[in-house]
Amino acid sequence: MRPLELRIVIEWDKFQLGASMFIPCLNRRAMQKFIEKETQRLKMTIICKRVIENGLYGLRVWRVEDTIET
């Protein structure tokens, strides 16, 4: 991802169940759509909220479960 030419690397394979991450961005709606599309492709279920943390606009993303059954 490159919001405002700032490169953000998300290591999806290390995003564990119950974990959350903050992604700084100004266009939160577009970033949320991108994150939702990517996590659907990876078969992850997330909750994504538009937030302001420490004065920065962004998204808080929680991984809540896998959508594939084992």
C-alpha positions in Angstrom: 0.0 0.0 0.0 1.1 3.6 -0.6 -1.3 6.1 1.0 0.2 9.5 0.2 3.3 7.8 -1.1 4.0 6.4 2.4 4.7 2.7 2.0 2.9 0.5 4.5 3.8 -3.2 4.7 1.3 -5.5 6.4 2.6 -8.9 7.2 -0.7 -10.7 7.0 0.8 -14.1 7.9 1.7 -12.6 11.3 -1.7 -11.0 11.9 -3.0 -13.4 14.6 -6.5 -13.9 15.8 -7.4 -11.4 18.5 -4.7 -9.0 17.4 -5.3 -5.4 16.1 -3.3 -2.9 14.2 -3.5 0.8 13.5 -3.0 1.9 9.9 -2.4 5.7 9.5 -4.2 7.2 6.5 -6.3 10.2 5.5 -8.5 8.5 3.0 -9.9 6.0 5.5 -12.8 5.0 3.3 -10.6 3.9 0.4 -8.1 2.2 2.7 -11.0 0.3 4.5 -12.2 -1.0 1.1 -8.7 -2.1 0.2 -8.2 -3.8 3.6 -11.6 -5.5 3.4 -11.0 -6.8 -0.1 -7.5 -8.1 0.9 -8.8 -9.9 4.0 -11.6 -11.5 2.1 -9.1 -12.8 -0.4 -7.1 -14.2 2.6 -10.2 -15.6 4.2 -9.9 -13.6 7.4 -12.7 -12.0 9.3 -12.0 -8.5 10.6 -13.6 -5.6 12.3 -12.4 -2.2 10.9 -13.1 1.1 12.5 -12.2 4.6 11.4 -10.4 6.3 14.3 -8.1 9.0 15.5 -5.2 7.8 17.6 -2.6 10.1 19.1 -3.8 12.8 16.8 -3.4 10.6 13.6 -6.3 9.7 11.3 -6.4 6.1 10.4 -8.0 2.7 10.7 -8.0 0.2 13.6 -8.3 -3.3 12.3 -9.0 -6.4 14.5 -8.7 -9.9 13.3 -11.6 -11.8 14.8 -11.7 -15.2 13.1 -10.9 -17.2 10.1 -13.7 -17.9 7.7 -12.3 -21.3 6.6 -13.3 -24.3 8.6 -10.7 -26.8 9.7 
